[in-house]
């Protein structure tokens, strides 16, 4: 029991490292995207989002599965103390990433006009060409990250992500500013602003890759010592590539389907709205609102589930290798509950404070401000379903059911496309059709994933403390948040300007909301003493609760 607790603490610790880094990365991303979004305007944001969606799909095809595949294979070999084979996996995977990254990057660069034309967005050509070489860089970066994650250390990945995002933020803002300054017309400013922001993406990836090269050579003497003691026979190269492909392809297909939902949405919206005589500028601006405001804010809490899903895979692989499915179920329970404790308040908070948050963060983007806040209100529940679908997909991949997330995502995509096409063609809700699709897509995936997880590891999900009580605590928090905001805004708005009043009232509402949520969790006994102490910063929270007699 003590050993199981130690392993659970370890997965939560490693997951917390990545989760903390992911939150920081997304916060940096949100912080820099706010001035960048205000600077680019709705149209510039639209060009950027369309180019970035195409780039993201190419990235998935070329390299997305590499960190997972490499970490899974390396974790398996390290559990068996086959360090030579672990290193051989790294070398072969790196060669694979170089070839595929160069090929896909070249296709995107030389086919930029074709892809942008397909999306009815010729202004996305230049930013797409700048993003093309980034694919080559990120492919190799993925192998380095997977290699260290497979050794159950998330620190290099976490540091590299933070470094990458900082460089990305600085270069994006500076390059966009000077690129736009050199242009005169509004359309050209939007195009070159988007191009400048994509230059930051390439610069960040390049710096992170250089960082990992340094980390690798610092760790090389330790790796060599381990390999000297290793007497296991070497695996055949073809066996390594066979396992690599068997791991990568289902992940690529699964994530391609995920990413396709976004690109398909943009494709459908652009083409169907064009038949309804909506101008290119308005279409692009609406997509800019959807991506630069709604998606940016929703992505911050989703960073936690992505990080936890990534970090749990090597640990679950180790448990599966030892045929310890009791331990697997315990790890799943801990990670799912931790995710829900974050996802529910995030969804409720963005729903009830959507309008003041949008007004606070994007003061220059006022043309569609009402649309942006409504999108947050109706679409924030996607956070819960994406968190669940991400974690459950990670579980299925870890227990060697690689094809199931692909099948589930494909089923969901078919339903998604039918629904979005129907809503766009036969209703007048416009961009809200994409919001509805963004909620239903992960919902279907997580339902199908849950059924599969239950079947393959005999896992029965606890409902009350994992879902119902965090939901109730979040609703209590939401009511208090909106009341606090309205009271403080009403008091301050008569004394100081509207923007400052909104800023202060929003910050106070969020701060008090966090406190109320924590107290509600404890009063409703969502976590027992042991569970709370096992959570990241749990001992500190327990001491605070005990001091104020909440526990």
C-alpha positions as CSV (number, residue, x, y, z in Angstrom):
1,X,0.0,0.0,0.0
2,X,2.8,2.4,0.9
3,X,4.6,1.5,-2.4
4,X,1.4,2.3,-4.3
5,X,1.0,5.6,-2.5
6,X,4.6,6.5,-3.4
7,X,4.0,5.7,-7.0
8,X,0.8,7.7,-7.1
9,X,2.6,10.7,-5.5
10,X,5.3,10.3,-8.1
11,X,2.9,10.4,-11.1
12,X,1.2,13.4,-9.5
13,X,4.5,15.1,-8.9
14,X,5.8,14.6,-12.4
15,X,2.4,15.5,-13.8
16,X,2.4,18.6,-11.6
17,X,5.8,19.7,-13.0
18,X,4.4,19.4,-16.6
19,X,1.1,20.9,-15.5
20,X,2.7,23.9,-13.8
21,X,4.9,24.4,-16.9
22,X,1.9,24.1,-19.2
23,X,-0.1,26.5,-17.2
24,X,2.8,29.0,-17.2
25,X,3.3,28.4,-20.9
26,X,-0.4,29.1,-21.6
27,X,-0.4,32.1,-19.2
28,X,2.6,33.5,-21.1
29,X,0.8,32.6,-24.3
30,X,-2.3,34.4,-23.1
31,X,-0.4,37.4,-21.9
32,X,1.5,37.9,-25.2
33,X,-1.5,37.0,-27.3
34,X,-3.5,39.8,-25.6
35,X,-1.3,42.7,-26.9
36,X,-0.6,40.8,-30.1
37,X,-4.3,40.2,-30.6
38,X,-5.1,43.8,-30.0
39,X,-2.3,44.8,-32.3
40,X,-3.3,42.5,-35.2
41,X,-7.0,43.2,-35.0
42,X,-9.8,40.7,-35.8
43,X,-8.7,40.2,-39.5
44,X,-5.0,39.7,-38.6
45,X,-6.0,37.2,-35.9
46,X,-8.0,35.4,-38.5
47,X,-5.1,35.1,-41.0
48,X,-2.9,33.9,-38.2
49,X,-5.4,31.3,-36.9
50,X,-6.0,29.8,-40.4
51,X,-2.2,29.5,-41.1
52,X,-1.6,28.1,-37.6
53,X,-4.4,25.5,-38.0
54,X,-2.8,24.2,-41.2
55,X,0.6,24.2,-39.6
56,X,-0.7,22.3,-36.6
57,X,-2.2,19.6,-38.7
58,X,1.2,19.2,-40.6
59,X,2.9,19.2,-37.2
60,X,0.7,16.3,-36.0
61,X,1.4,14.3,-39.2
62,X,5.2,14.8,-38.9
63,X,5.9,14.8,-35.2
64,X,3.0,14.8,-32.8
65,X,3.2,11.1,-32.0
66,X,7.0,11.1,-31.5
67,X,7.2,12.3,-27.8
68,X,4.5,9.8,-26.8
69,X,6.0,6.9,-28.9
70,X,9.5,7.5,-27.8
71,X,8.6,8.0,-24.1
72,X,6.5,4.8,-24.1
73,X,9.2,2.7,-25.7
74,X,12.0,4.2,-23.6
75,X,9.9,3.7,-20.4
76,X,9.4,0.1,-21.3
77,X,13.1,-0.5,-21.9
78,X,14.2,1.4,-18.7
79,X,11.8,-0.7,-16.6
80,X,13.7,-3.8,-17.9
81,X,17.0,-2.0,-17.5
82,X,17.7,-2.3,-21.2
83,X,19.6,1.0,-21.4
84,X,21.4,0.3,-24.7
85,X,18.1,-0.4,-26.4
86,X,16.7,2.7,-24.9
87,X,19.5,4.8,-26.4
88,X,19.1,3.0,-29.7
89,X,15.4,3.8,-29.8
90,X,16.4,7.5,-29.4
91,X,18.9,7.4,-32.3
92,X,16.6,5.7,-34.7
93,X,13.7,8.0,-33.7
94,X,15.9,11.0,-34.3
95,X,16.7,9.9,-37.8
96,X,13.1,9.3,-38.5
97,X,12.1,12.8,-37.3
98,X,14.7,14.4,-39.5
99,X,13.4,12.7,-42.7
100,X,9.7,13.2,-42.0
101,X,10.1,16.8,-40.6
102,X,12.0,17.8,-43.8
103,X,9.5,16.2,-46.1
104,X,6.3,17.6,-44.4
105,X,7.9,21.1,-43.9
106,X,8.8,21.2,-47.6
107,X,5.3,20.3,-48.7
108,X,3.8,23.1,-46.5
109,X,6.3,25.7,-47.8
110,X,5.9,24.9,-51.5
111,X,2.1,24.2,-51.2
112,X,1.3,27.3,-49.1
113,X,-0.8,28.9,-51.9
114,X,-2.8,25.7,-52.5
115,X,-3.6,25.2,-48.8
116,X,-4.5,28.9,-48.2
117,X,-6.7,28.8,-51.3
118,X,-8.5,25.7,-50.0
119,X,-9.4,27.7,-46.9
120,X,-10.6,30.7,-48.9
121,X,-7.9,32.7,-47.2
122,X,-5.2,34.0,-49.6
123,X,-3.8,36.3,-46.9
124,X,-2.6,33.2,-44.9
125,X,0.1,32.3,-47.5
126,X,3.0,34.4,-46.1
127,X,2.5,33.3,-42.4
128,X,2.2,29.7,-43.5
129,X,5.5,29.8,-45.4
130,X,7.2,31.2,-42.3
131,X,5.8,28.3,-40.2
132,X,6.9,25.6,-42.6
133,X,10.6,25.3,-41.4
134,X,9.3,25.1,-37.8
135,X,7.9,21.7,-38.6
136,X,11.4,20.3,-39.2
137,X,12.7,21.8,-35.9
138,X,9.7,20.6,-33.8
139,X,10.0,17.0,-35.1
140,X,13.5,16.6,-33.7
141,X,12.5,18.4,-30.5
142,X,9.7,15.9,-30.0
143,X,12.2,13.0,-29.9
144,X,14.4,14.7,-27.3
145,X,11.3,15.4,-25.1
146,X,10.0,11.9,-25.4
147,X,13.4,10.4,-24.5
148,X,13.6,12.3,-21.2
149,X,9.9,11.8,-20.4
150,X,10.5,8.0,-20.9
151,X,13.0,8.2,-18.1
152,X,10.3,9.7,-15.9
153,X,11.7,13.1,-15.7
154,X,9.6,16.0,-16.9
155,X,11.9,18.8,-15.9
156,X,13.7,19.2,-19.3
157,X,10.4,19.2,-21.2
158,X,8.9,21.7,-18.7
159,X,11.9,24.1,-18.9
160,X,12.1,23.9,-22.7
161,X,8.4,24.7,-23.0
162,X,8.7,27.8,-20.8
163,X,11.9,28.9,-22.7
164,X,10.2,28.3,-26.0
165,X,7.1,30.3,-25.1
166,X,9.1,33.3,-23.7
167,X,11.1,33.6,-27.0
168,X,8.0,33.0,-29.0
169,X,6.2,35.8,-27.1
170,X,9.0,38.4,-27.4
171,X,9.8,37.7,-31.1
172,X,6.1,37.6,-32.1
173,X,5.2,41.0,-30.6
174,X,8.4,42.7,-31.9
175,X,8.3,41.2,-35.4
176,X,4.6,41.8,-35.8
177,X,5.0,45.4,-34.7
178,X,7.8,46.2,-37.2
179,X,6.3,44.2,-40.0
180,X,3.0,46.1,-39.7
181,X,4.8,49.4,-39.3
182,X,6.4,48.9,-42.8
183,X,3.0,48.5,-44.5
184,X,0.3,51.1,-45.4
185,X,-3.0,49.4,-46.2
186,X,-5.2,47.7,-43.6
187,X,-5.2,44.3,-45.4
188,X,-1.4,44.3,-45.9
189,X,-0.9,45.3,-42.2
190,X,-3.1,42.3,-41.2
191,X,-1.1,39.9,-43.4
192,X,2.3,41.1,-42.4
193,X,1.3,41.3,-38.7
194,X,0.3,37.6,-38.9
195,X,3.5,36.8,-40.6
196,X,5.6,38.5,-37.9
197,X,3.8,36.6,-35.2
198,X,4.6,33.2,-36.9
199,X,8.2,34.2,-36.9
200,X,8.0,34.0,-33.1
201,X,6.8,30.4,-33.3
202,X,9.9,29.3,-35.3
203,X,12.3,31.2,-33.0
204,X,10.8,29.6,-29.9
205,X,11.1,26.1,-31.3
206,X,14.7,26.7,-32.4
207,X,15.8,27.9,-29.0
208,X,14.0,24.9,-27.3
209,X,15.8,22.5,-29.6
210,X,19.2,24.1,-28.8
211,X,18.4,23.8,-25.1
212,X,17.7,20.1,-25.4
213,X,20.9,19.5,-27.3
214,X,22.8,21.0,-24.3
215,X,20.8,18.9,-21.8
216,X,21.4,15.8,-23.8
217,X,25.2,16.2,-23.8
218,X,25.2,17.0,-20.1
219,X,23.4,13.7,-19.4
220,X,25.4,11.7,-21.9
221,X,28.1,10.6,-19.4
222,X,25.4,9.2,-17.1
223,X,23.7,7.4,-20.0
224,X,27.1,5.8,-21.0
225,X,27.7,4.5,-17.5
226,X,24.3,2.9,-17.5
227,X,24.9,1.3,-20.9
228,X,28.2,-0.1,-19.8
229,X,26.5,-2.1,-17.1
230,X,23.8,-3.3,-19.6
231,X,24.3,-6.9,-20.8
232,X,21.0,-7.3,-22.6
233,X,21.0,-8.2,-26.3
234,X,20.5,-5.3,-28.8
235,X,17.2,-5.0,-30.6
236,X,17.1,-5.1,-34.3
237,X,16.6,-1.7,-36.1
238,X,13.7,-3.0,-38.0
239,X,12.0,-4.1,-34.8
240,X,12.4,-0.6,-33.4
241,X,10.9,1.0,-36.4
242,X,8.1,-1.5,-36.4
243,X,7.2,-0.6,-32.8
244,X,7.7,3.1,-33.5
245,X,5.3,3.0,-36.4
246,X,2.8,0.9,-34.5
247,X,2.8,3.5,-31.7
248,X,3.0,6.6,-33.8
249,X,0.5,5.9,-36.5
250,X,-2.5,5.5,-34.1
251,X,-1.5,8.6,-32.2
252,X,-1.1,10.6,-35.4
253,X,-4.5,9.4,-36.7
254,X,-6.1,10.1,-33.4
255,X,-4.7,13.6,-33.1
256,X,-5.1,14.3,-36.8
257,X,-8.8,13.7,-36.3
258,X,-8.8,16.0,-33.3
259,X,-7.0,18.7,-35.3
260,X,-9.1,18.1,-38.3
261,X,-12.2,19.1,-36.4
262,X,-10.7,22.6,-36.1
263,X,-9.5,22.8,-39.7
264,X,-12.8,21.4,-41.0
265,X,-14.7,24.0,-39.0
266,X,-12.7,26.8,-40.6
267,X,-13.0,25.2,-44.1
268,X,-16.8,24.7,-43.6
269,X,-17.3,28.2,-42.1
270,X,-15.3,29.9,-44.9
271,X,-16.9,28.1,-47.8
272,X,-20.5,27.9,-46.5
273,X,-20.5,31.6,-45.3
274,X,-19.1,32.6,-48.7
275,X,-22.2,31.1,-50.3
276,X,-24.3,33.3,-48.0
277,X,-22.5,36.4,-49.2
278,X,-20.4,37.0,-46.1
279,X,-17.3,38.9,-47.1
280,X,-13.8,37.5,-46.7
281,X,-13.0,40.2,-44.2
282,X,-16.0,39.4,-42.0
283,X,-15.4,35.7,-42.3
284,X,-11.8,36.1,-41.3
285,X,-12.6,38.4,-38.4
286,X,-15.2,36.0,-37.0
287,X,-12.6,33.2,-37.1
288,X,-10.2,35.6,-35.4
289,X,-12.6,36.2,-32.6
290,X,-13.1,32.4,-32.2
291,X,-9.4,31.6,-32.1
292,X,-7.7,34.6,-30.6
293,X,-10.2,35.1,-27.7
294,X,-12.3,32.0,-27.0
295,X,-9.6,29.4,-27.9
296,X,-6.8,31.2,-26.1
297,X,-8.8,31.5,-22.8
298,X,-10.1,27.9,-22.9
299,X,-6.6,26.5,-23.6
300,X,-5.1,27.7,-20.3
301,X,-6.9,25.1,-18.0
302,X,-6.7,22.5,-20.8
303,X,-2.9,22.6,-20.3
304,X,-3.3,20.7,-17.1
305,X,-5.1,17.8,-18.6
306,X,-2.7,17.6,-21.5
307,X,0.3,17.6,-19.1
308,X,-1.3,15.0,-16.8
309,X,-2.2,12.8,-19.7
310,X,1.4,13.0,-21.1
311,X,3.1,12.4,-17.7
312,X,0.9,9.4,-16.7
313,X,1.8,7.4,-19.8
314,X,5.3,6.2,-18.8
315,X,4.1,5.4,-15.3
316,X,1.1,3.4,-16.5
317,X,3.3,1.6,-19.1
318,X,5.5,0.6,-16.2
319,X,2.5,-0.8,-14.2
320,X,1.2,-2.6,-17.3
321,X,4.6,-4.1,-17.9
322,X,4.5,-5.5,-14.3
323,X,0.9,-6.6,-14.9
324,X,-0.2,-4.6,-11.9
325,X,-3.7,-3.4,-13.0
326,X,-4.7,-2.5,-9.5
327,X,-2.0,0.2,-9.6
328,X,-3.2,1.3,-13.0
329,X,-6.7,1.8,-11.8
330,X,-5.5,3.8,-8.8
331,X,-3.4,6.1,-11.0
332,X,-6.3,6.7,-13.4
333,X,-8.6,7.6,-10.5
334,X,-6.1,10.1,-9.0
335,X,-5.4,11.8,-12.4
336,X,-9.1,12.1,-13.4
337,X,-10.1,13.6,-10.1
338,X,-7.2,16.1,-10.1
339,X,-8.3,17.2,-13.6
340,X,-11.9,17.6,-12.7
341,X,-11.0,19.7,-9.7
342,X,-9.5,22.2,-12.2
343,X,-11.8,21.8,-15.2
344,X,-15.1,22.5,-13.4
345,X,-14.2,25.8,-11.8
346,X,-12.4,26.9,-15.0
347,X,-15.5,26.2,-17.1
348,X,-17.9,27.9,-14.7
349,X,-15.6,30.9,-14.1
350,X,-15.2,31.6,-17.9
351,X,-18.9,31.3,-18.4
352,X,-20.1,33.7,-15.7
353,X,-17.2,36.2,-16.1
354,X,-16.9,35.9,-19.9
355,X,-17.9,39.5,-20.7
356,X,-15.8,41.3,-18.1
357,X,-12.8,39.1,-18.9
358,X,-13.0,39.8,-22.6
359,X,-13.4,43.5,-22.0
360,X,-10.4,43.5,-19.6
361,X,-8.1,41.5,-21.9
362,X,-9.1,42.7,-25.3
363,X,-10.0,46.4,-25.0
364,X,-9.1,47.2,-28.6
365,X,-11.2,44.4,-30.1
366,X,-14.6,46.0,-29.6
367,X,-16.3,45.3,-33.0
368,X,-17.3,41.7,-32.0
369,X,-16.9,42.0,-28.2
370,X,-20.5,40.8,-27.5
371,X,-20.0,37.8,-29.8
372,X,-16.7,36.9,-28.0
373,X,-18.3,36.9,-24.5
374,X,-21.3,34.9,-25.7
375,X,-19.0,32.3,-27.2
376,X,-17.3,31.9,-23.8
377,X,-20.6,31.6,-22.1
378,X,-21.9,28.8,-24.4
379,X,-18.6,27.1,-25.1
380,X,-16.7,27.0,-21.8
381,X,-18.1,23.5,-20.9
382,X,-15.8,22.1,-23.6
383,X,-13.0,22.4,-21.0
384,X,-14.5,19.6,-19.0
385,X,-15.0,17.2,-22.0
386,X,-11.6,18.0,-23.5
387,X,-10.0,17.3,-20.1
388,X,-11.7,13.9,-19.9
389,X,-11.1,12.9,-23.5
390,X,-7.4,13.8,-23.3
391,X,-6.8,11.8,-20.1
392,X,-8.8,8.8,-21.2
393,X,-7.0,8.8,-24.6
394,X,-3.7,8.8,-22.7
395,X,-4.8,5.8,-20.6
396,X,-5.9,3.8,-23.7
397,X,-2.6,4.6,-25.4
398,X,-0.6,3.5,-22.3
399,X,-2.4,0.1,-22.1
400,X,-1.6,-0.6,-25.8
401,X,-5.1,0.1,-27.1
402,X,-3.7,2.6,-29.6
403,X,-6.4,2.2,-32.2
404,X,-9.4,2.9,-30.0
405,X,-8.8,6.7,-29.6
406,X,-8.5,6.9,-33.4
407,X,-11.8,5.1,-33.9
408,X,-13.6,7.1,-31.3
409,X,-12.2,10.4,-32.7
410,X,-13.3,9.4,-36.2
411,X,-16.8,8.6,-35.1
412,X,-17.0,11.9,-33.2
413,X,-15.6,13.8,-36.3
414,X,-18.3,12.3,-38.5
415,X,-21.0,13.4,-36.1
416,X,-19.3,16.8,-35.7
417,X,-19.2,17.5,-39.4
418,X,-22.8,16.5,-40.0
419,X,-23.9,18.8,-37.1
420,X,-21.8,21.8,-38.1
421,X,-22.8,21.6,-41.8
422,X,-26.5,21.4,-40.8
423,X,-26.2,24.4,-38.4
424,X,-24.2,26.5,-40.9
425,X,-26.4,25.8,-43.9
426,X,-29.9,25.7,-42.4
427,X,-29.6,28.2,-39.5
428,X,-28.4,31.7,-39.0
429,X,-26.3,31.1,-35.9
430,X,-23.0,31.5,-37.8
431,X,-19.9,31.2,-35.6
432,X,-22.0,29.7,-32.8
433,X,-22.2,26.5,-34.9
434,X,-18.5,26.0,-34.4
435,X,-18.9,26.6,-30.6
436,X,-21.6,23.9,-30.5
437,X,-19.3,21.5,-32.5
438,X,-16.4,22.3,-30.2
439,X,-18.5,21.1,-27.2
440,X,-20.0,18.0,-28.7
441,X,-16.8,16.7,-30.4
442,X,-14.9,16.0,-27.1
443,X,-18.1,14.9,-25.4
444,X,-18.6,12.0,-27.8
445,X,-14.9,11.0,-27.6
446,X,-14.8,10.9,-23.8
447,X,-18.0,8.9,-23.6
448,X,-16.6,6.3,-26.0
449,X,-13.2,6.4,-24.2
450,X,-14.8,5.8,-20.8
451,X,-16.6,2.7,-22.1
452,X,-13.3,1.3,-23.5
453,X,-11.3,2.1,-20.3
454,X,-13.9,0.4,-18.2
455,X,-13.8,-2.7,-20.4
456,X,-10.1,-3.1,-20.7
457,X,-8.9,-2.4,-17.2
458,X,-12.1,-3.2,-15.3
459,X,-12.2,0.4,-14.2
460,X,-15.4,1.8,-12.5
461,X,-15.4,5.6,-12.2
462,X,-16.4,7.1,-8.8
463,X,-19.0,9.8,-9.6
464,X,-19.9,11.7,-6.5
465,X,-16.5,13.1,-5.3
466,X,-15.0,13.3,-8.8
467,X,-17.8,15.0,-10.7
468,X,-20.8,16.0,-8.6
469,X,-19.1,17.7,-5.7
470,X,-16.6,19.7,-7.8
471,X,-19.5,20.7,-10.0
472,X,-21.6,21.9,-7.0
473,X,-18.6,23.7,-5.5
474,X,-18.0,25.4,-8.9
475,X,-21.6,26.6,-9.2
476,X,-21.4,28.1,-5.7
477,X,-18.2,29.8,-6.7
478,X,-19.9,31.1,-9.9
479,X,-22.8,32.7,-8.1
480,X,-20.4,34.4,-5.7
481,X,-18.2,35.6,-8.5
482,X,-20.9,37.3,-10.5
483,X,-22.3,38.9,-7.3
484,X,-18.9,40.2,-6.3
485,X,-18.2,41.5,-9.8
486,X,-21.6,43.3,-10.1
487,X,-21.3,44.9,-6.6
488,X,-17.7,46.2,-7.0
489,X,-18.3,47.3,-10.6
490,X,-21.4,49.3,-9.6
491,X,-19.5,51.0,-6.7
492,X,-16.3,51.7,-8.7
493,X,-17.9,52.8,-12.0
494,X,-19.2,56.0,-10.6
495,X,-15.8,57.0,-9.2
496,X,-13.2,55.9,-11.9
497,X,-13.3,54.9,-15.6
498,X,-15.2,52.0,-16.9
499,X,-12.1,50.0,-18.0
500,X,-10.3,50.3,-14.6
501,X,-13.6,49.6,-12.8
502,X,-14.0,46.4,-14.8
503,X,-10.4,45.4,-14.3
504,X,-10.6,45.8,-10.5
505,X,-14.0,44.1,-10.2
506,X,-12.9,41.2,-12.3
507,X,-9.7,40.6,-10.4
508,X,-11.5,40.7,-7.1
509,X,-14.3,38.4,-8.3
510,X,-11.7,35.8,-9.5
511,X,-9.7,36.0,-6.3
512,X,-12.7,35.7,-4.0
513,X,-14.0,32.9,-6.3
514,X,-10.9,30.8,-5.9
515,X,-11.2,31.1,-2.1
516,X,-14.9,30.2,-2.1
517,X,-14.3,27.2,-4.3
518,X,-11.5,25.9,-2.0
519,X,-13.8,26.3,1.1
520,X,-16.7,24.7,-0.7
521,X,-14.6,21.7,-1.7
522,X,-13.6,21.2,1.9
523,X,-17.0,21.8,3.4
524,X,-18.6,19.3,1.0
525,X,-15.8,16.8,1.9
526,X,-14.8,16.4,-1.8
527,X,-11.4,15.1,-0.7
528,X,-10.5,13.2,2.5
529,X,-7.3,14.0,4.4
530,X,-5.1,11.5,2.6
531,X,-6.4,12.5,-0.9
532,X,-5.8,16.2,-0.1
533,X,-2.3,15.6,1.1
534,X,-1.5,13.5,-2.0
535,X,-2.5,16.4,-4.3
536,X,0.1,19.0,-5.4
537,X,0.4,21.6,-2.6
538,X,-2.1,19.5,-0.7
539,X,-0.3,19.5,2.6
540,X,-0.3,23.3,2.5
541,X,-4.0,23.4,1.7
542,X,-4.7,20.9,4.4
543,X,-2.8,23.1,7.0
544,X,-4.8,26.2,5.9
545,X,-8.1,24.4,6.1
546,X,-7.2,22.9,9.5
547,X,-6.2,26.2,10.9
548,X,-9.5,27.8,9.9
549,X,-11.4,24.7,11.2
550,X,-12.8,23.9,7.7
551,X,-11.4,20.4,7.9
